[in-house]
């Protein structure tokens, strides 16, 4: 599952840089600099996705980034947890049912899905396996920072 979302940066009249996700309208943040706005964007995305988890909603698919547009990737642990959430929705599996498949209490599944909880990798892999999935790691070269003029919002 792709967990990299394009972010739109815009400069406000006061000098702040806003960060908006076209695919995740709930994720909005800002920073004093472009680098700070991009750094804050990952946190905004995680907070927005926590809301999706809490309400049981499926995650939006990331769109294609436009030329020069920054892309925010989620941390690996959050990506795994969100992939479990997506698979549960797709398969119509409840937390209690996943707990039964793993031989654990449903309350432990809530912790596995909690983006703030430091679940062990082995727990996440077991949950994915119980859903018929497995983890595959891909390492890519990070793009260089893009210097560009940002659109102003007055």
N, C-alpha and C positions, 0 to 999 in steps of 0.2 A: 504494500500500500504506500502510495506517495504521500509523504508528510512534509512537503516543502511548498510553502504558499507565497505567491508574489505579494509584495507590499508596495503601496503607492506612498511616496513622500511628497509633502507639500510644505512650502515655507509660509508661515503666517507673517502678518505685518509687524508683529512684535519681535520677530527673529526666531521664534520657536519653529521647530520642524515637526510637522504632524506625520504620523504613520497610520495608514489605513489599509485594510485587507479587503479587496473587492469581493472575495469569496467568503469572508467571515466578517460581516458588518459589525458584529459585537466587539471585535478586536480593534480598539483604537488607542493610540498613545501618542506621546510627543517627547521631544528632547531638545536640549539647548543647541545641539549640533546634529548633523546627519548621523554620525557614528552613534551618538547616544540614543537617537530615535530608533535606529535599527536594533541596537542592543535591547531597548525597552520593548520592541515589537515582539520578540520571542515570548517575553513574560505576558504581554497582552493576549497573545494567541493561546497560551496555556490557560490563562484565566477564562477566556471565552470558551475554550473546549471543556473546562471543568463544568461550565453551565450546561453544555450539551450532554455530558455524562450524567449530571444530576437529573436532567429532565428526560433522559433516555432517547434523545434525538440522534439521528444519524449525522455524521460529520459531513460537511460540504466537501466536494472534490475540489482540489486546487486547480485553478485555471493555468493557462500558459503565461509565463512572464513575457512582458513586452521587452523589446530591445532596451538595454540599460536599466531595467527594473530590477531592484534587489529581490532576492528570494530568501525567505526565512524558513530554515529547517528546524523541526522540533528536536529536542534532545532524545537520544535513543530510548531511554526508559519511558518517557512520555509517549513516544511513537508506538512502542510495544503495547502499552496500556490502552491506547486509543485503538489500536488494531484489534485487541481483544474485544473492546466495546463494539466496534463495527461488526465483527464476526458474530457476536451474540445477537445483535439486531438482525443481521442478514439471515441467521439460522433460527431466529425466534426462541433463543435460549435465555432463560432467566438466570439471575445470580444463584438462586437455590439449585437449579438444574446443573449449572456449571460446577457448583460446589459438590454435588453428588458425583459428578463424573470424576472429580479430582479426589474424592474421599475426604473433603474438608467442609467445615461449616460455611454457610452462605455469607456470614459476616466477614470471613476472611476474603471472600471475593470482593466485597466492598473496599477492603484495604488494597487489594491487588489493582482495582480500578481507580483508586484515589491518586490523582496526579501529584499530590504532595507527599505521599507515603513512599518511602525508599524500599520498595519490594525487591526481593532477590531475583536475579536473572533466572535462576532455576525455577522459581515460582511462575514467572512470566512465560518461560518456555513451556512449562507443563500446562498452563492454561491454554496457550496457543495450540499445543498438541491435542488437548482434549476437544478443541474446536476443528481439528483436522488441518492445522496450519503449522508451519515451522519458521524459524527465524533464519534470515539470510542477510549477511552484512555486505554492504557495498561502500567502498571508500572512494571518494572523488576529490579531485583537486578543487580547492576553494577559488572562486573567481576573485580577481583583484578588485579593490574598491573602485567604484565608478564615480568620477567627479563630474557633476552635471549641474546645470541651473535648474532649480526647483521652481514649479509654478507657485505664484504667490496667492494667498487667500487674504483678502482684506476684510 
